[in-house]
């Protein structure tokens, strides 16, 4: 059995955070299904010194309760981008 999941990701970066949201993608409408979220990633770059060996993106903190407001704000920006630039 072969299972293929159509998905699309959108990422936004602020001074401190990088947020990525994975959405289902509809090949019929050729668009992101905004209400069908597959996964989210949030990485804290507070201590990012620009060194490529730095481990700032090893811990996904999207599900951590203290970051709920950060996720909500960045998700709002992602949805705004999707509406500005529909696929």
Buried (B, 14 or more C-beta within 10 A) or exposed (E): EEEEEEBBBBEBEEEEBBBBBBBBBBEEEEBBBBEEEBEBBBBBBEEBEEEEEEEBEEEBBBEEEEBEEBBEEBBEBBBEEBEEEEE
